Amino acid sequence: MTKEFSILRIVKEDILRILGEERSRVSLEILKEEIKVSLSFIYEAIEELEREGLIQSQQIFFTLTEEGKEKARDILKKHLVFEDYFKKTRTENEAHKIAHILEHYVSEEVLNNIKKLSTFKEEGICLTKLKLRKKGLITNIMISDNGLFERVVSMGIVPGEKVMITSEMSNAIIIKIKNKKFALDKDIARKIKVLEYGES
């Protein structure tokens, strides 16, 4: 997936979410204020959403079609699950920003894991303390910088995802998520909380 395609997908989802939150028509000006990307991405996303039959334009406003309302509900559902989950450890505003990022990166399986994690009292240990070749379930990412947070999330490191440390170096650990392995700086790994849950 190219970076441009990924940004366009995220912008399209943001437009659907904003229209879903408003439950009415939204102007181009509001979309430009809410979505902090180049205008060309917003225009391209609007064109694609109209072609896909998810939104329709009425003069200078946009509204959801019936199919668009269904897609917007799915995005809002993800958003609210993450927002509620992170309100336990972050301010309401921080939880809202985190939910905006995570709603674009999670599968249905991860979303279901987050719902289960919401019932746990324990937050877990930092990722660097997870025993070698033991599986862990990511419970939290304690990174306050939104840019770094999004980079970490885009690697597949999201709450509700399974992770395993396969080896360790002096300043990094090699982790495996699904079938991908990559090195993660220990300073970042210390900010990721996990619950140990089984053998490899």
C-alpha positions, 0 to 999 in steps of 0.5 A: 500500500502506497503512502498516498493510498493510505492517506487517501483511505484515512481522509475518506474514513475521516470524512465519513466519521465527521458526517456520521458524528454531525448526523446532518450536512457538513460544509467543505469548510468544516471538513478542511478545519477538521482534517489536517491534510493537503486540500488535494487529498480532501478533494480526491477523497470527496470525489471517490466517496461520491463515485462509491455512492457513500456521500452526495453533495448539495450545493456547498454541503455534503451528506451521507447516503444510506450506504454511507451512513452504514459505513460511518456507523462502523467507523464511529463504533471503532472510534467509541470503543477506543475512546472509552477504553483510553479514558481509563488512562488518559484525559478525555481529549487525549482519548479522543485523539488516540481514537482518531488514530486507531480507528484507521488501523484495527481489524475486527479481531483487535477491536474485539480484544479491546472490548475484552481488555476493557473488563480487565483491572490489570494494565500489565507490564512494559513490553521489555519485561515480557519473557522471550518467546512468550505471547503478550496482548498489548494493553496500552501505548503510553506515548504522548507525542501523536506523531510517534504514536501514529508511527508506532500504530502504523507498524501494527503495534496497537492495543488488543494485538498479540506480540512476542519478543523473538530476540533482544539486543543492547538497545532494541528488541526484535518483536513479532506481530502476526507474521512480521518481525521488526526491531523496536527501540527499548525506550519505545518498548518501555512505553508499551504495556502488555499482558502475558498470556501464554506459550509461543 
